[in-house]
Amino acid sequence: MKHAVFVFSDDQLGYRFSETHPFNQKRLLLTIDLLREMNALDAASVVPARIATDEELMLAHDPRYIEAVKKASRGELSPEAGEGFGIGTEDTPIFENMHEASARLVGGTLTAADYVMEGKAQHALNLGGGLHHGFRGKASGFCIYNDSSVAINYIKQKYGARVLYIDTDAHHGDGVQWCFYDDPDVCTVSIHETGRYLFPGTGNINERGNGQGYGTSFNFPIDAFTEDESFLDIYRTSMREIVEFFKPDVILSQNGADAHYLDPLTHLSSTMKIYREIPKIAHELAHEFCDGKWIAVGGGGYDIWRVVPRAWSLIWMEMNNVPLPEGPLPQNWLDKWQPESPVELIGTWDDPDGLYKPIPRKAEITDKNAQMMEKALYIIRNK
């Protein structure tokens, strides 16, 4: 059995809306190159992403929607028809071969799932996945097909497993939550910036599931400007209580890297400290409760130069029990990419001191987040 596999193929870079769109898969290349410069990723660990079949996509998507995406890929969908399916919008514009590129991101997560569930690897990472806003019949928030929703149903049907989905993207994992809102065998957890200020505006603590699935949806909407300590307190406390409560067979974690202070689309004040701890805790819980079964995907992250490569590299290193690096980044990597970067790269694994000015409401924000966590965990603590 391999310790971990890294799912990637160059075709995953084809998921590309435009030159100026914030969702930029160059972050995959930057991350892979950084890992190789650290001698942390060898060719034997990389497995190619396959394309998901239409039947697999239908585990979470309506056939009419899949057909609409195919037509859009060929330039055969009118703007009016596209709007009804959430494609051709400012957030999710149409691009050539959109269906194939999107299906390959899904196939990458299915490949990761098979490696873990068949015992070929304890852990698997598909950074091209994590498109958590896609709905059954509609694209949303840069996401065309929802790879995590497809993969969770795939794991349930093929392997009969109970799945815990953990989402630490700064945006609420709405597409995955609603897909499994009444499913008692899937538990969704999302720690995100409150929807008062940020897309998609959902993810309140009272969204707890429905019917047989009541008590299997957990949301932790943190206040804008939340800092590392408050974020990690919620993550550490909630994850252990939820895993002990739900008892999953496998963990699927979505690792958006947009909760960082430098991210241009969000309003949180986290640093690289949280990206050291998030995969570490998921890793520990997977071994403690799931025989090590841990599948991880990417997600958001829009400062592709200074934040995403550092944050995502740490997931792979954690999966492989590589001591998490400190000090300077490899000089070769900095020299290679700085001429192309529109911003000055950060030259160290940790963020520099004084990254942002002190938050005047820190105590108030921390207290509000603590009260929110108590309410969000009410089901568990009063069972």
C-alpha positions, -999 to +999 in steps of 0.1 A: +000+000+000+012+035-009+013+060+019-003+087-002-010+094-039-010+128-056-037+130-083-027+152-112-025+155-149-017+185-172-053+182-185-066+196-152-051+229-162-078+231-189-103+243-164-098+279-173-124+307-176-102+336-189-069+354-184-084+377-158-108+354-139-098+349-102-100+311-105-066+303-119-053+268-121-017+280-124-018+276-086-015+238-093+017+242-112+031+266-086+023+241-058+037+211-077+069+230-085+073+240-049+069+204-037+095+192-062+120+219-052+115+206-016+121+170-029+087+162-014+070+149-045+084+122-067+070+109-100+060+075-084+035+093-062+017+110-090-013+093-106-033+107-135-068+121-132-094+103-154-125+118-169-157+111-150-184+093-171-218+108-176-232+081-153-209+091-126-217+128-130-254+119-127-247+108-091-250+145-083-261+163-114-293+163-136-288+148-171-303+180-187-277+201-169-248+178-181-262+181-217-264+219-214-227+220-203-218+198-232-236+222-256-219+252-240-186+235-245-193+233-283-207+269-285-242+256-291-260+270-260-278+303-262-270+329-235-306+328-223-305+290-219-271+292-203-283+317-177-309+292-165-281+267-158-258+292-142-233+292-170-223+321-192-224+343-161-197+367-149-187+342-122-189+311-144-183+321-180-184+295-208-151+283-222-142+257-249-142+221-238-158+231-205-175+197-201-143+177-206-122+200-183-149+199-155-154+161-158-116+156-154-116+175-121-144+152-109-126+121-123-095+132-103-115+131-070-130+097-080-095+084-087-084+096-052-115+079-037-107+046-054-071+046-042-081+051-006-112+029-005-096+000-023-066+001+001-040+011-025-031+042-005-040+054+029-044+090+017-050+107-016-048+144-027-066+159-057-059+197-056-078+202-088-110+193-070-130+210-043-156+228-065-181+229-037-207+254-050-220+233-080-256+223-077-276+194-092-288+215-121-268+247-119-233+260-119-224+285-092-194+304-078-168+292-104-180+256-100-195+237-129-196+201-116-194+194-079-166+167-076-171+162-038-208+156-042-202+131-070-174+114-050-194+111-018-223+094-036-198+072-055-182+062-022-216+054-006-228+033-036-196+015-044-181+010-009-211+014+014-192+039+036-203+067+059-186+099+048-175+129+068-170+160+046-149+188+061-148+222+044-125+250+056-129+272+025-138+308+035-170+304+015-198+281+027-198+246+011-234+250+000-235+227-029-223+197-009-244+205+021-277+207+002-269+175-018-268+155+015-291+176+037-314+147+044-288+119+043-280+103+076-249+086+062-231+118+052-220+145+076-211+179+062-190+204+083-183+239+070-162+266+088-165+297+067-168+335+069-204+345+078-227+349+049-236+384+061-207+397+040-197+369+017-210+347-012-230+325-011-248+339+020-258+306+034-243+284+061-261+295+092-258+275+125-295+265+122-289+246+089-286+213+107-300+188+082-335+176+074-356+145+081-333+115+087-304+137+081-312+161+109-281+165+130-256+157+102-250+192+089-228+215+109-220+251+101-195+275+118-200+310+103-171+330+117-170+368+119-151+389+094-115+396+105-113+364+125-077+356+134-058+323+137-064+315+174-102+318+171-103+299+138-082+270+152-101+268+184-134+262+165-117+237+141-100+216+168-129+215+192-157+210+166-139+184+145-131+161+174-166+163+188-182+157+154-160+128+145-167+111+178-204+118+173-208+107+136-182+078+135-173+081+098-156+054+077-137+080+056-129+117+057-131+139+027-116+173+033-120+204+011-090+227+016-098+261+001-069+285+009-089+317+008-093+323+046-059+339+045-055+377+052-041+383+017-069+366-002-085+392-024-121+378-022-126+373+015-124+393+048-107+369+073-074+375+090-058+341+091-022+334+084-002+303+074-006+290+110-040+276+102-027+258+071-002+240+092-029+228+116-059+220+094-044+190+076-026+179+108-059+175+127-077+159+097-047+134+095-049+126+132-086+120+132-085+099+100-060+075+117-079+075+150-114+069+136-111+058+099-081+034+096-063+063+080-088+068+052-084+104+041-092+120+008-083+157+003-092+181-024-084+218-032-110+245-035-108+283-033-076+303-030-072+335-051-038+348-040-022+321-062+014+335-057+019+342-020-006+319-003-019+289-022+014+271-031+026+273+005-007+262+020-014+233-004+022+220-001+017+215+036-013+191+030+009+168+009+038+170+034+014+162+063+000+132+044+035+118+040+046+125+076+072+149+063+082+174+090+065+207+080+091+231+068+101+264+084+125+291+073+130+302+037+113+288+006+136+272-020+156+300-038+152+283-072+114+284-068+115+321-059+138+330-087+117+311-112+084+326-104+091+361-091+095+376-126+060+363-135+043+373-102+025+406-101+033+408-064+064+404-043+066+367-032+068+359+004+101+341+008+094+320+039+071+292+048+055+313+076+042+347+071+063+377+082+055+394+114+032+424+111+013+411+081-016+432+091-024+459+116-039+447+149-077+441+148-094+465+173-124+442+178-103+410+183-118+402+218-153+408+206-149+387+175-133+359+194-162+359+219-188+360+192-172+330+175-171+311+208-208+317+214-215+306+178-196+274+183-216+265+214-248+269+195-236+250+164-226+220+186-258+221+205-271+188+190-240+169+201-237+184+235-274+178+243-279+144+228 
